[in-house]
Amino acid sequence: MNKFSIAYFGSSDFSADFLEKLLTDQSINRLVTVKFVVTQPDQPVGRKQILTPTPVKIVAKKHNVKYFKIGDLLGQLDQLEIRNLDLCLLYAYGAIIPKDLLTLPKYGFWCLHPSLLPKYRGTSPMATALINDDRETGVTIIKMDEKIDHGPIIAQEEYKILPTDKRPDLEIKLTDLAFEMFKKTVFIKDSLQIRPQNHAVATYSKKLTKQDGFIEFEELKKALNNVTMKQYNNETIYNLFRGLYPWPGIWTVLPNGKRLKITNLTTCLPAGKVKQFNNLTIESVQLEGKKEVDFETFKKAYKIF
């Protein structure tokens, strides 16, 4: 039996985790073969701006899978006869696919999106769900069209968000869910019940920036002392931390002009069905230009909280 031939498009850490599963899981290996991978070009990272490959490229090299960068889409990939593939699969790819490629593979391009589409189209659905204190999210597989996260739904499953989930937790759990969904969908690929999205109720998430995590110093102090404000309270700050952890994180600017990042934050979450946010507790911080320290040590040294 001929294997289902696919190309995988992805870039992020959790996209690399999915690719690792795709290449090593025995139950899927019997059915699917990854012909090549497409990912973002190497990017400068850190203070020294060292060119660094994407996590997806690292996994592809590890397993000796042919890989290409995004700029090759209209060059070498045409020569590889993308039209002879059964499917192109995208997960956290980070670029728009040219319209003229979408119909070339037999089953087109499928996108794994970590939200319950049409809710939270766009680049940061997991962070947005946490910041908004949603109680559920999920994974949607769509058949791509020329608009972002707009195509008809192939499969969709829910996940109940735990009060303690941070963004890395959702990345792991939704990637695991996406993989199980893909396995099931491949088995029934010729009898899928595809349905259009309800575009009238679509909502959107935006690309995260460093500024998203900024909280005025006095506002943060009040929240730590359980003073309710118009913009922030214990709950909104905790949810912002969950959604923006570990990058860009939540941070403030101290009276001396130095930036302080809150690297770990907890709150009292009593057992039971009702979520009640009591005291916020900063566990650790990192002052601009310094190493991470526990918050008690920081307070003793600077005496500003």
Secondary structure by P-SEA (a helix, b strand, c coil): cccbbbbbbbbcaaaaaaaaaaaccaaaaacccccbbbbbcbbbccccccccccaaaaaaaaacccccccccccccccccccccccbbbbccccccccccccccccccbbbbbcccccccccccaaaaaaaacccccbbbbbccccccccccccbbbbbbbcccccaaaaaaaaaaaaaaaaaaaaaaccccccccccccccccccccccccccccaaaaaaaaaccccccccaaaaaaaaaaacccccbbbbccccbbbbbcccccccccccbbbbcccccccccccccccccaaaaaaacccc
